[in-house]
Amino acid sequence: MKAEEVFKKLFGNGWYIALQQYLLSQEFFDLGTWLKEQRETRVIYPSHEEMFTAFNLTPFEEVKVVFLGLDPYIREGQALGVSFGIDMNRTTGKIPPSLRTIHKELESDLDTVGVNFDYTLKGWAEQGVLMFNTALTVEQGVTGSHLLKWRNFTQCVLSALNEKNDNIIFILLGKEAQKYKKFLDPDKTLTIEAPHPAAEAYAGGKAGFYGSKIFSKCNAMLYMLGKKEIDWNIADKELS
């Protein structure tokens, strides 16, 4: 199979066209080689098959919000290629603190206590929210271990979205994600910034993610832009 066909299958046609120059570069080839070697000697999350799930769920031409976090979950059974999302049917532990914090803030922001929440967050992705991390892989137990390796890829993705000139809203969670704001044109994009939700676990609930109201702020922006708002409370299809 030709490289073009492989990347179209992995990312979708729209993403392939937008990222083509980088995807066909020696640098991206070297990244793939390095990851293959890492998987031979270490446990890497998510699986090879799930690395680009976020792109498959949210085609390039449909992106209207980018939910940018740090890197995948570092424990077995959690990372599934969608930032912050987990599959409750396969996770081996409790809901990760970050996702629990996100859910709690959502309930507070939109007053929706009791909704059967979709913990995979795929329902958001299917509405045009790119659930993206600054690194798409991580070594088991080592947060931030692959950040530098993915930096140029992440920059390329954000630059491609920036050039759409479609007033995409970027929700930048945490200092690492906020470093990428410099690649966004303020005349073409909008940004919402908040601490990373994981910070609340270390700050006794006083880091600032609680009360950030990122969900209502985002929908208010979408409304003003004349775009369909996100149903952040979409229920887990398996529970509804």
N, C-alpha and C positions, 0 to 999 in steps of 0.2 A: 504494500500500500504506500502511495506517495505521501511525503510529509504534509502536503496541503490537505489531503483527504484525512489524515490522522488528526490534524489540528481542527479541522472543521467538525469532526466527530466529537472531539474533546470539548470544544468551546462553543460550537455553533457557528454558522456562516458569518453572522454579523460581527461577532467578536474576532473571528479569524481575520476578516478584512481590516478591522480597526487595529489589531495587534500584529499584523502579518510581518512587518519588518523585524520586530523583536522576536517573534516566535521562530522565525527562520534564521536567527542570528547564531553565531558560534557561542555566544554567552548563554543563551537559553539551552542550547545543546549541552554545554558543559554543566549547567545546573541539573539537567536531567541525569547526566552521567554520575554526578556527585550524589544525587539522591538515591540512585540505584545502588551505589556502593554503600551508602549509609544504611539502607534497608537490609543489606547482607550481614551487617555486624551489629546493628542496633534496632530497637523498636521505634518506628516512626509513625506518627499519626498525622492525618487520617490515612486510610489505605490508599494505595496507588490509584485505585478505581474511583475514589471519592475526592481527590484533590481539587478537581475543578467543578464540583457539583454546583456551586453558586452561579457559575457562568451558564450552565445548562438550564438552571431554573429561571434565570433572569436574562433573556436575550439582550444584546447590546442596544438594539433599537427601542427596547421597552423600559430601560432604566430611567427612573425619575427620582429615586432616593438611593444614597449609598450609606449603609450602616457599617462604619469602619471600626474594627476592634484591633486587637494585638496579634495573637496567634492562636492556633487550635488548642483545645483542651489537652492536657498532658497525661490523662489517665485512661486506662483501657475502657473501650466501649462507648466513649463519649463523643470524640470528634467525628463529624460526618460531612465535612466540607462546606458547612454553612456556619458562618460566624455566630457563636453563642448557642446554636441549636444542638439538641441532643435527641436521640431516639429512645423513648422511655422503655421500649420493648427489648433493648439490648444493653442498656447501661448497667454496669455492675455495682454502682454505688448510688449515693443520693444525688439530687439535682445540684449541679455545680453552683457555688455561691454567686457567680456572675449572673447566671440565668435566673436564679431565685431573686436576686436584686432587681433585675430588669422587670420580672413579672410583678414584683411588689410596687415598683415605681409606676408601671403601666396601670395597675389597679387604682393607685392613688391619683394619678394624673387624669384618667378618664372615668373614674368612679365605676369600675366594672368588677367588683369582687364577686367571685363565684362562677365566672365563665370557665368552661372547659378549655383551658389554654392549650394552644398548639406548641408544645415544647420543641418541636423540630424547627420551628420558625420558617418552614418552607411555604406556609401560607402567605407570609410577608413577601418572600422572594417571588412568588408567582404573581404578585401585584405590582412588581416593578421595583422592589427594594433589593439592591445588590447586597447580600449578606457576606461581607468581605473582610478578611484580616490582612494586616500588613505583611504577614508571612503565611503561606498556605500549608506549611508543614512544621512539625516540632518533634524533638526527641522526647521519648517517654520520660516524664518527671522533670524536664528541664525547660522551664518557661523561657522564651526568648532565644532559644538555641539556634534558630534558623533565620532570625530577623535580617541579618546582613545579606544572606544569600538571596533573599527575595526582594531586596530593596529596589533594584532597578526594574524588576517586573511590576511591582506595585506602582512605582512612579509612572511607568508606561501605561498601565491601566487607567490611572487617574488622569493622566494627560490626554488620553484618548476620549475619556468622558468629558473632560473639560472642553475639548474641541468640538463636541456636539453642539455647543452653544444653545443649550436647551433648558437653562435654568435648573439644572440638577441640584438637589439638596444633599449636602454631605453632612452626615451626623458623625462627628469625629470624637471618639470616646477614648480618653486617656492621652497622655503626653506624646507617646510614640505615634499615634494616629494623627495628632495635631501637628506634628512635624511636617506632614505632607500638605498642609494648607498652603505652603509657599508655591506649590505647583498648580494651584487653582486660581483662575482668573476671576476676581471679584465682580467683574462685569458680565460674566457668563454663568456663574454658579452662586449658590447660597450655602452658608455653613451654619451648623449648630454645634457648639462644643460643650462637652461635659466630662467630668472625671470618668475614668474607667470604672464600670460597676464593681469590679473586684476590689477596688480600693475601699469600699464601704466595710468590708470584712475586717480590714486592718485599722479603720478609723472609727470604729464603734458607731457606724451609721452617720458619720458627720463629714464624709469626704466631699459631698456636694452633688453626687449623682441623684440621691433622693431629693426630690423637689426641683429637679432640673426641667421637668415637664417637656422632655424632648419629643414626645409623641404628639401632644396637642400643638406644640410649636410647629412641628413639621406639617401637620395637617392644615394649620392656619396658613402657612406659606403656600401649600399646594392649592388651597382654596383661592388665595389671592392671585395665583398664577393661572387660574381657570382649569386646573388639573383635578382629576378624580382623587379624593382623599384615600388614605390607606385605612383599611379595616384592621386595626391593630389587634382587635379582640377576636379575630377569626378562631373558631373552635377547632380542636383536634378532630379531624374527620372520623377517627376511630373511636372517639368518645361521644360524638354527637349523634 
